[in-house]
Amino acid sequence: MMSRTSETSSSVDSASAPGGNSGFTLIEILIVMSIIGILAGLVLIAMGSIQKTAKDRATEALVERLNLQIADYYRKRGALPEDGHDTEVKFRGKSLKGSAALYHQLTSDVFERTFIAGERREDRRDPVAKFENRDLLVDDEDESIKWIIDAHGSKIHYDNLTGRLDLPEDDMAADPDSKYARWRFTVGFDSHYEIWSLGMREAAEEDELRVIEDSTEEEAYDEF
């Protein structure tokens, strides 16, 4: 009985001794920290991808609403909203273009055109659209001017194709002819217009550049 007790106490003493193997070595700590860093990076990448997907879906829903509102405007007015590029759209003495011109026309009273007994009439109708604050960007110089923005926070580009094709000046996509996040709609027989999400195009461009950078780093690591 005494021998067992002494053996147990001696084993406990050896485990708790300064030279015992109960602690972590510096290499083990560095390995754990590296694994944690890799996992944290993967989580951040996944969260960024989820957020981008959510913003893209919200933007697509906004574009669908705009399509319905523009179709309603066309039904009442008999013409598409002007984009301010081909035909001037003025508000309080200032010229509006793109989504600012579109917002102004969709949220203003519409004069519906009708023909009765060969005579054309224009009756005032309520605006065809209302927007949430999250879908709008207030102009820095004039708070009465508002731009429609996508879920990424970038201005929507609206182009009435009755006139010439007007490309957005602040498109960040490397290929301006890319059809990504660029929708073309038709109302009536031959009235066409386009809506661009510059935020979606820029986010996709950043993702592509990030993939290229990651692949370049992997190739450099392999060569090393």
ABEGO torsion letter per residue (X at the ends): XAAAAAAAAAAAAAAABAABAABBBAAAAAAAAAAAAAAAAAAAAAAAAAAAAAAAAAAAAAAAAAAAAAAAAAAAAGBBBBAGAABBBBBGGBBBBEAAAAAAAAABBBBBBBBBGGBBBBBBBBBABBBBAAABBBBAABAABBBBBBAAGBBBBBBBAABBBBBBAABABABAABABGBBBBBBEAABBBBBBBAAAAAAAAAAAAAAAAAAAAAAAAAAX
